[in-house]
Amino acid sequence: MNVEMRRIPMPALDVPVTCPGIAEAEYVTRNRALYDLAECDWVCIYGDREHNANLIFLTGFDPRFEEAMLLLGPNDRRLLLVGNEGLVHASIAGLPLENVLYQPFSLMAQPRGDSPPLAELLTGFGIGKGASIGIAGWKYFDDGESEVADSSRPAYVPAWIASVLDDQTGKPSLDVTSVLMNPVNGLRAVVSADEIARLEWGASRASAAVLRVLASARPGMTELEAMTAMAYAGEPQSCHPILATSDGVLNGLRSPGDRVLAEGDAITCGIGYWGGLCCRAGLLSSGDDTFLETTVIPYFRAIGTWWGTIAVGKSGGEIYSSVIDAIGDAGFGPMLNPGHLTSSDEWLHSPIDNGSTDSLVSGMVLQCDIIPVPLPPGRALNCEDTAALADTELRAEIANRHPELWARIEHRRHLLCDLLNIQIADDVLPLSVAPAWLPPFWLAPDLVCTVAD
């Protein structure tokens, strides 16, 4: 793949105004599927402010200040245990729930005398000796990881919750997190047309925010001043917004501060909303031939290869190898997996890894996430965007149910295939406003990488 720089004006930042909703029937189907696949009498799903995506997927509710716990039981029993403030916020849930006040989930010094102990609540729910309980936390240990002796036991959930549940039933609870988060067949790994539309709302708005910052950043601004161009409108965030600059080693994960931007700085901006994260990094300059030859060109080969390789049926190992081959002997490689699943949480899991035989399937929503390391001090580069995979049937459903989204997807495919000359499979649906649109020099924002004819 040969790479050339061309002048292409920034694409229109076309984003949806209204966030598509998920119907009650779909939430009910998700809960029933989890309950059936867990093969337990009761299923417990834990969530908190940081680890909320499983609860969002199952109910539409997210804990804002506190912890929360969803209990799924026989005969479609659905109980949501929340603290004082969660009880108010639970009104947004997208399906009928029995909302139960459990004040230990409230913050310290708040009223705590109006709810009984957890064991007493569980007894009232009908959970007693001999019941089997599966627990879903926010991560799980794979077989072979040495941190725990028994990977079937819940790992990423507060230990006291598992302990109370074990004491209540007299038998050990099981970890069923993989039913939701397995990168191949997890319920959250392969999603519906409506869920793709919901995620595109966040992915497109996050990418538009990043491109506004890129187009506006100038020497003499502070990082905080440059970040105001994102035009934040209150979208729910999947991670802390990032804007960092440096004339030396760049910490690409920190929040913006009062550092004053200088010409020639390394600069990076990353913004994630529920649905997808976008990142762009480069130099605050109008050009640098050495950086272009040594870093930008091999990096963009990897970006173009990723977009040109992903497709339904491709293995994660094939994508990984293609990216590594495209980088060649440039002296850097991907810091993490070159691509992963995304959702309301920025990183769900990933089928893409060295030697992975996991296949990409229709309904996956993926991040192109190739972070090049190591780079010399004063250098930065990144081009992260969101895409969905959809076979013929799912594409037809999206086009029928969400015609405005489908029009945006077709426009973005035109950008990739006709303007950037990156040829992608029919089942690749770009969800970011300007996928693979990489201006490495932020003072020349219309000078972008393309694939040469």
C-alpha positions, 0 to 999 in steps of 0.5 A: 500500500502506497500512501500519499498526502492530499488536500481534502476539506474536513467532512461535514460533522453530520451527527444525529440529534435524537438518540434512538431508544431501545424498545421494552421488548428488546430489553426483556429479550436480553434479560431472558437470554442472560438468565437462560444462558447462565443456567442458574436459579438467580443471576446477579449483575453488579454495577457502579458509576465506573462499571455501568455498561452491563446494567445499561445494556440490560435495563437502560439504567446506569448508576450515577453516584452509587452502586446498584445490583440487578437480580434476575430470577424465575418467572421473569423476576427482575429486581433492581437494588439501588441507593437513595439517589439511584431510586430516583434515577431508576425511573429511566429504566427501559423495562418494568423492574421491582425497584428496591431501596438498599441504602448501603449502596448510598454514599456515606452519611446519607440516610441509611435506616430505611432498608433491611440488611441484604440477607433479609432482602434476599430471603424476602425475594425467595432466595434461600438455601440450595439456590444457585447464583451466577454473578456478572461483574465488570471483567472475568478471568480467562482459564489459564490466568494465574491470579485465581485458583478457580476462574469459575468464581466471581472475581470483579465484584465486591467480595462482600456481595459474593460472600453474602450471596454464598452464605444465603444459599450455602453454596458458592456463586459462579462467575457468569460475566462471560455470558455478557462479555465474551468477545465471540458469543457474549450477549453484548458482543453481537447487537441489534440494529437498534443498538447499533443506532444507539451506539452511533449516536455517541460514536458520531458525536464523540468523533465530531467533538475531536475534529472540532478540537483538531481544527481549532487548536492553535499555539498560544492556547492553553490545553483547556482553552483548546478543549472548549472547541469540543462543544460538549453538550452533556453526552454521557461519557465512557472515559475522561476527555483527553487533550495533552501536549508535550515537547517531550514524552507525551502522556496521552491519557491525561486530562487537559491542563493549563499548559500553553500549546507551542508550535511543533508540540506533540498533541493528542485528543481523545473523547469517548461517549457511550457508543464509541471513542475517537482519537486523533494525535499528531504534531501542532505544525504544518508539516515535518518530512522526517515524521511523515516518512518514518512514522505517518506513512507506515502508520497510515498503512496500518490504519488503511489495512485495518479498515480494508481487512475487517469483515464478517468471517475474518479471524482476529488473528488475521487482522492482527497479522495484517496490521503488523505486516503493514507497519513493517520495520518502522520501529513501532507497533500497536501498544494494545490489541489493534482493535476491540469491541466497544459499547457504552464502555470504551473497551468491552473485549476483543476478538483481535489478538495475535493468533486469535481464531475468533471470527468477526461476526455480523452485529459487532461494533469495533474500535480501530485502535492502533496506538503506535509505540514507541515514538520519539519524544515530541512525537504523537500519532493516532487515528481511532474510530468506530465501525459496525459489521452487518451482513446483508440482512442486518444492513437491510434492517438498519436501512429500513428502521433507521434511514437517516443513519443509513444515509450517514453510513453511505456518506462515510463509506464514500469518504473511505472508498472514494476520497481516501481510497481505502476499499472496505467490505460491504459489511463495514459500516463506519459510525464515526463522522470521518473514519480514517481521516488523518491529518497528522499536522494540525496546523494543516487540517485539510492535508490528510493521508490517502491511499495512492492509486 
